[in-house]
Amino acid sequence: MTGWGALSAVAAPDHRVAQSAPARAVDQEVACDVLVVGGGISGVAATAEALKAGRTVCLTEITDWVGGQITAQGTSALDEKPTQRSRLYFPQGYTELRQAILAQNNNKNPGSCWVSLVCFMPKQGHDKLQAMLRNAEKEGKGKLHFFPNTVAKSLQVEGSQILSVRGIQHSPAAGAPPLNTYPLSRTIEDSYRETDSELFTKKIVRFTPPASGNWYVVEATETGELLALTDVPYQVGIDPRSHRNPSSPSETGNPYCPQALTYTFAMEATDTPQPASPPDFYEQYAKSYSFNDDRYAQTPELVFTYRRIASQDPNSGSRTVVPGDISMQNWSWGNDYGPGTAADNYLLTREQLRSAGQLDLGGWQGGYRVSALKGAEEQAIGFFHWFHSGTSDAKLPIKKPYPNLRYLQGFDAPMGTAHGLSKYPYLREARRLVGRYSYGYPDGFLIDEVAMSRKSFNEPYYRETLTPEAYRNLAAAIAGLRTIDVIRGNIEPETVETRARSHIYPDSVGIGHYNLDFHPCMAETPPEKPGNQELPGERQGAGESFPFQIPLRSMIPPKIDNLIVTGKSMAMSHISASAYRVHAIEWSMGAAAGTTAAFSLETGVMPFQLVENLPRANPKLEELQKRLNANGNPTAFPNTSILNTNWKDWK
């Protein structure tokens, strides 16, 4: 195993106050009807729908691959629920993507993995998505301006409008190594500096509306950068416990504990043992690794095939390893990295950003704690060595070496990087918007746990943990058609039958279905500390959900009227975000955002005006919903109705 030097030698200073410097002149100015900041799944979907509507779209992406989770973040194994998958009841673009990948592999699962029916190489996802954007451009006669390797540096805001966005695009400096030579922690701060460096030549790009002055900016980054830059209300980490989020492990909230991040990597099965030397930092992490279950410790082939993305023999069996097979690793007690304290959190809070100078003019550096990114990179690299050579498990009595493995690195390797790690970490959670005041949401709109969880909130835990008033409010929230009876005191909270469906939103613009699935932060710092455990109570909210909806209100921020928020930064709680974060749902969110932007430009009706009088009917909102459905982006699952409580067959 080679190539660790570039990573182990990386200097990763913590966040610090940015040095003031005169702004560089703008190198390029581009006008667009819709600016999409972030080229992940939601960003691509938003771009595609706006292009189909004939709009000029600027799309920026921090890496050189579009697709986020399925490409630059390496999690190229589609997370889907069985019933939705069997009926292919997905947004049209997502179905087109998954079917194109399968068609290229004779309609078989490319990786023969067992976590999903569609596991594939990340570059394949990037290529398919690029082709889809070209087709959308042609179909709608729109125009795409794509800016890879580009970050947002600052925004010009006047009143309730974003007037322009200043971006930095980087390319290799003369004599410097190619992009993706170094891991993100080595380059991230450089990416946000406007001055040229030893590694990068910078181009300053100013994005503006067209001559009409009307445009929409779509926040589709993986961390909610524009929320921080505009300073609209948002949350990070765990929400305070309430009747809407009764499973929260904290009475007051915990902004330092978003879900764990993961750098994925790929490894190849070989017919003979491969040499491997531990990286310099291995001992720091060695006591934190575990297969977490006896069956995996006894048969590590199960872990290899779990997210296998390339199979040499599709007929060999879903759990049989053949030399040449390639596995992508995304393992909870392996390359998950869960900083969860004020000393190590990877998404800096508003207060931390202010202290670091990142909210000063020109001071924005992305809002990351660089040392946390570096720790996650080392955790991942160490996990491979442990998988290959380790002989002890942090939680189990057995650990067998698995030496017939080769760590894959290089620009032609699955992750497309010299160091072998994904170009960007898989971030399960971002800064999350708090939407505008809405009827029933006096503190701002959020999609909450009780809106979609199948959990029985009649369990003693909730009666014992919540105050009597909060428990009564919880009972009212889940009582469905009996809500008024609970409010009037005609039904005791302890006897309420839990609503057997998700909340139905009159402003729904998309759909999703996935478990409330947690990869918790760790209780102590550093995360790799021997004996460290997950934050107590973090998994209380875990479990099944009902098929759910994506309300337009979750995309509309206070104060800024031409900003639409999509992806992991929509207005939702920490618990509900654990279900809304996966592939098909991100596509649905993005398609809704792109369609809404194009619709508002066409009609002159701003997004907030579509929902400001809810729950009253709004003809323009209904027109938008009809357009989404006509374009293959469903806003509800079949037979959704307040009278239909028969969702037990949706697995």
Helices and strands as residue ranges (DSSP letters): H 5-8, E 28-31, E 34-37, H 41-52, E 56-60, G 68-70, H 82-87, H 92-103, H 122-140, E 143-147, E 150-158, E 161-172, H 184-191, E 200-208, E 216-219, H 225-230, E 234-235, E 261-262, E 265-269, H 282-285, G 286-288, H 294-298, H 301-306, E 308-310, E 326-329, E 336-337, H 350-356, H 370-389, E 405-407, E 426-427, E 432-433, G 449-451, H 460-465, H 468-477, G 480-482, H 483-488, G 493-495, E 508-512, E 548-551, G 552-555, E 563-565, G 567-569, H 574-580, H 583-603, H 607-611, H 619-630
